[in-house]
């Protein structure tokens, strides 16, 4: 299945593209992990798949 067809079929029931869904999931997970104040921000970001402060900051904005 072409990626564009998959994205369209994915978006129908969820109202989000796959990338939007994953980004939202990551941000929800980050918020949960940040409740534990003993963790560094970069460690939390890396635990959900961001490889750098810059990538995480861009997504978080």
C-alpha positions in Angstrom: 0.0 0.0 0.0 1.4 3.4 -0.9 2.2 5.6 2.1 -0.2 8.3 1.0 -3.0 5.8 0.8 -2.1 4.5 4.3 -2.1 8.0 5.7 -5.5 8.7 4.2 -7.0 5.5 5.6 -5.3 6.1 9.0 -6.8 9.6 9.2 -10.4 8.6 8.4 -11.2 7.1 11.8 -8.7 9.0 14.0 -8.9 12.5 12.4 -5.0 12.7 12.5 -2.3 11.6 10.2 0.1 9.0 11.5 2.8 11.6 12.1 0.3 13.8 14.1 -0.8 10.8 16.1 2.8 9.8 17.0 3.7 13.4 17.9 0.7 13.7 20.2 1.4 10.4 21.8 5.0 11.4 22.4 4.0 14.8 24.0 1.5 13.0 26.3 4.2 10.5 27.4 6.6 13.4 28.0 4.1 15.2 30.2 3.7 12.0 32.2 7.4 11.5 32.6 8.0 15.1 33.5 5.8 14.7 36.6 8.8 12.9 38.1 11.0 15.9 38.7 14.1 13.9 39.2 14.5 13.3 35.5 16.4 15.6 33.1 14.5 17.0 30.2 16.8 15.5 27.6 16.5 12.1 29.2 12.8 12.3 29.0 12.9 13.5 25.4 15.3 10.6 24.4 13.0 8.1 26.1 10.2 8.9 23.7 12.4 9.0 20.6 13.9 12.5 20.3 17.7 12.4 19.7 18.5 16.0 20.6 17.4 19.0 22.6 16.7 20.9 19.3 14.5 18.2 17.9 12.5 18.0 21.1 12.2 21.8 21.4 10.9 22.1 17.9 8.3 19.4 18.4 7.3 20.8 21.8 6.6 24.3 20.4 
